[in-house]
Amino acid sequence: MKIVIIDGQGGKMGCALVSEIKKVFPDQELYGIGTNSIATAAMLRAGAKYGATGENPVVVACRDADVIIGPLGIVIADALLGEVTPVMAAAVGSSPAYKLFIPVNRCNHWVAGTEDLSLGEYIRQVVEHLAEWRIKNNIR
């Protein structure tokens, strides 16, 4: 199963996602795709097996991903202070992958129905949901 984690800025969210997913699924190969090199490096340090940076790696990784995880902004053009290009947002949005988004109510968007939780709590919820989804779909 190909799990792609996309993050930008300083890579804090991507780093935490990689770290927590590796705890639950230690043999899972993770792809850390950064909108910048700092985010990519953070995800690689956290244990992502593969890493790449920029628009084209996002496009290529989304083509055959089974799961894409990242901040909600990865489907909003110009989000993450402009790091998400319209091409990146379209690649994520049009990918057939199962998508798990973490709401970050910044950068001129707010998501109705979300709770005001810490990043750690959102990451815990994402990892739990990923585990449930894998069981439901009989994926090891």
ROVEX-918889 format. One record per residue (C-alpha): residue in three letters; x, y, z. Coordinates in Angstrom, 3 decimals. Each point is the difference from the previous one (the first is absolute). Example, Ala and Ser with C-alpha at 12.3 -4.5 7.8 and 13.67 -1.06 7.14 Angstrom:
REM residues 2
+---------+----------+----------+----------+
| residuo |     east |    north |       up |
+---------+----------+----------+----------+
|     ALA |   12.300 |   -4.500 |    7.800 |
|     SER |    1.370 |    3.440 |   -0.660 |
+---------+----------+----------+----------+
//
This chain:
REM residues 140
+---------+----------+----------+----------+
| residuo |     east |    north |       up |
+---------+----------+----------+----------+
|     MET |    0.000 |    0.000 |    0.000 |
|     LYS |    1.353 |    3.406 |   -0.977 |
|     ILE |   -0.591 |    2.636 |    2.689 |
|     VAL |    0.981 |    3.515 |   -1.048 |
|     ILE |    0.357 |    2.720 |    2.615 |
|     ILE |    0.087 |    3.533 |   -1.381 |
|     ASP |    1.056 |    2.957 |    2.115 |
|     GLY |    1.604 |    3.407 |   -0.269 |
|     GLN |    1.261 |    2.842 |    2.153 |
|     GLY |    2.352 |   -1.508 |    2.609 |
|     GLY |   -1.345 |   -3.527 |   -0.397 |
|     LYS |   -1.183 |   -0.315 |    3.612 |
|     MET |   -3.289 |   -1.666 |   -0.927 |
|     GLY |    1.588 |   -2.347 |   -2.548 |
|     CYS |    2.740 |   -0.944 |    2.446 |
|     ALA |   -2.534 |   -0.812 |    2.713 |
|     LEU |   -2.158 |   -2.000 |   -2.434 |
|     VAL |    2.937 |   -2.089 |   -1.191 |
|     SER |    1.131 |   -0.631 |    3.561 |
|     GLU |   -3.426 |   -1.076 |    1.254 |
|     ILE |   -0.854 |   -2.142 |   -3.028 |
|     LYS |    3.363 |   -1.780 |    0.312 |
|     LYS |   -0.825 |   -0.836 |    3.642 |
|     VAL |   -3.254 |   -1.717 |   -0.996 |
|     PHE |    1.183 |   -1.429 |   -3.344 |
|     PRO |    3.788 |   -0.383 |    0.340 |
|     ASP |    0.449 |   -1.820 |   -3.312 |
|     GLN |   -2.052 |    2.468 |   -2.033 |
|     GLU |    2.039 |    1.879 |   -2.589 |
|     LEU |   -0.967 |    3.667 |    0.090 |
|     TYR |    0.543 |    2.649 |   -2.652 |
|     GLY |    0.742 |    3.440 |    1.440 |
|     ILE |   -0.681 |    2.614 |   -2.661 |
|     GLY |    0.800 |    3.544 |    1.008 |
|     THR |   -1.067 |    3.231 |   -1.590 |
|     ASN |    3.463 |    1.157 |    1.072 |
|     SER |    3.283 |   -1.698 |    0.897 |
|     ILE |   -0.317 |    0.703 |    3.739 |
|     ALA |   -3.288 |   -1.911 |    0.182 |
|     THR |    1.409 |   -2.886 |   -2.039 |
|     ALA |    3.099 |   -0.234 |    2.211 |
|     ALA |   -2.146 |   -0.044 |    3.144 |
|     MET |   -2.090 |   -2.900 |   -1.303 |
|     LEU |    3.091 |   -1.951 |   -1.044 |
|     ARG |    1.544 |    0.517 |    3.454 |
|     ALA |   -3.234 |   -1.285 |    1.554 |
|     GLY |    0.244 |   -3.243 |   -1.981 |
|     ALA |   -1.552 |    0.475 |   -3.440 |
|     LYS |    1.665 |   -2.448 |   -2.360 |
|     TYR |   -0.322 |    2.250 |   -3.040 |
|     GLY |    0.058 |    3.757 |   -0.290 |
|     ALA |   -0.216 |    2.613 |   -2.713 |
|     THR |   -0.707 |    3.696 |   -0.228 |
|     GLY |   -2.148 |    2.200 |   -2.176 |
|     GLU |   -2.837 |    0.085 |   -2.445 |
|     ASN |    0.919 |   -2.884 |   -2.291 |
|     PRO |    0.648 |   -2.470 |    2.840 |
|     VAL |   -3.455 |    0.820 |    1.396 |
|     VAL |   -1.566 |   -0.649 |   -3.408 |
|     VAL |    1.916 |   -3.258 |   -0.533 |
|     ALA |   -0.583 |   -1.318 |    3.539 |
|     CYS |   -3.742 |    0.663 |   -0.196 |
|     ARG |   -0.439 |   -2.006 |   -3.217 |
|     ASP |    0.263 |   -3.410 |    1.639 |
|     ALA |   -0.321 |    0.761 |    3.713 |
|     ASP |   -2.353 |   -2.185 |    1.996 |
|     VAL |   -0.239 |    2.545 |    2.822 |
|     ILE |    0.893 |    3.703 |    0.110 |
|     ILE |    0.331 |    1.715 |    3.367 |
|     GLY |    0.680 |    3.646 |    0.753 |
|     PRO |   -1.420 |    3.345 |    1.027 |
|     LEU |   -3.267 |    0.999 |   -1.658 |
|     GLY |    1.884 |    2.722 |   -1.840 |
|     ILE |    1.544 |   -2.513 |   -2.398 |
|     VAL |   -3.251 |    0.142 |   -1.997 |
|     ILE |   -0.211 |    3.808 |    0.079 |
|     ALA |    2.032 |    1.895 |   -2.590 |
|     ASP |    2.392 |    2.543 |    1.557 |
|     ALA |   -0.448 |   -1.435 |    3.522 |
|     LEU |    2.885 |   -0.454 |    2.448 |
|     LEU |    1.061 |    3.594 |   -0.651 |
|     GLY |    0.089 |   -0.632 |   -3.742 |
|     GLU |    1.943 |   -3.277 |    0.096 |
|     VAL |   -2.877 |   -2.015 |   -1.494 |
|     THR |   -0.221 |    0.737 |   -3.700 |
|     PRO |   -3.244 |   -0.416 |   -1.944 |
|     VAL |    1.590 |   -3.034 |   -1.716 |
|     MET |    0.784 |   -1.617 |    3.384 |
|     ALA |   -3.529 |    0.601 |    1.295 |
|     ALA |   -1.491 |   -1.484 |   -3.169 |
|     ALA |    2.288 |   -3.050 |    0.197 |
|     VAL |   -1.059 |   -0.741 |    3.568 |
|     GLY |   -3.665 |    0.707 |   -0.642 |
|     SER |   -0.200 |   -2.122 |   -3.145 |
|     SER |    1.995 |   -2.919 |    1.357 |
|     PRO |   -2.038 |   -3.186 |    0.495 |
|     ALA |    1.796 |   -0.497 |    3.342 |
|     TYR |   -1.821 |   -0.072 |    3.311 |
|     LYS |    0.708 |    3.399 |    1.570 |
|     LEU |    0.401 |    0.908 |    3.662 |
|     PHE |    0.138 |    3.758 |    0.608 |
|     ILE |    0.907 |    1.795 |    3.183 |
|     PRO |   -1.903 |    3.268 |    0.405 |
|     VAL |    2.228 |    2.964 |    0.603 |
|     ASN |   -2.194 |    3.063 |    0.346 |
|     ARG |    2.504 |    2.543 |   -1.277 |
|     CYS |    0.862 |    1.678 |   -3.294 |
|     ASN |   -3.500 |    1.358 |   -0.596 |
|     HIS |   -1.991 |   -3.193 |    0.323 |
|     TRP |   -2.012 |   -1.559 |    2.788 |
|     VAL |   -1.557 |   -3.455 |   -0.035 |
|     ALA |   -3.488 |   -0.280 |    1.468 |
|     GLY |   -0.575 |   -2.898 |    2.340 |
|     THR |    3.591 |   -0.311 |    1.138 |
|     GLU |    1.050 |    0.170 |    3.585 |
|     ASP |    2.730 |    2.229 |    1.360 |
|     LEU |    2.464 |   -2.807 |    0.744 |
|     SER |    3.750 |   -0.120 |    0.303 |
|     LEU |    2.068 |   -1.249 |   -2.921 |
|     GLY |    0.879 |   -3.088 |    2.051 |
|     GLU |   -3.666 |   -0.852 |    0.518 |
|     TYR |   -0.788 |    0.397 |   -3.711 |
|     ILE |    2.943 |   -2.246 |   -0.855 |
|     ARG |   -1.201 |   -2.615 |    2.493 |
|     GLN |   -3.430 |    0.092 |   -1.667 |
|     VAL |    1.534 |   -0.369 |   -3.476 |
|     VAL |    2.093 |   -3.017 |    1.022 |
|     GLU |   -3.012 |   -1.644 |    1.677 |
|     HIS |   -2.128 |    0.590 |   -3.084 |
|     LEU |    2.739 |   -1.363 |   -2.267 |
|     ALA |    0.147 |   -3.176 |    2.105 |
|     GLU |   -3.802 |   -0.398 |   -0.139 |
|     TRP |   -0.020 |    0.637 |   -3.763 |
|     ARG |    2.687 |   -2.627 |   -0.575 |
|     ILE |   -1.970 |   -2.581 |    1.999 |
|     LYS |   -3.274 |    0.881 |   -1.771 |
|     ASN |    1.696 |   -0.386 |   -3.383 |
|     ASN |    1.992 |   -3.094 |    1.015 |
|     ILE |    3.332 |    1.721 |   -0.606 |
|     ARG |    3.008 |   -1.110 |    1.976 |
+---------+----------+----------+----------+
//
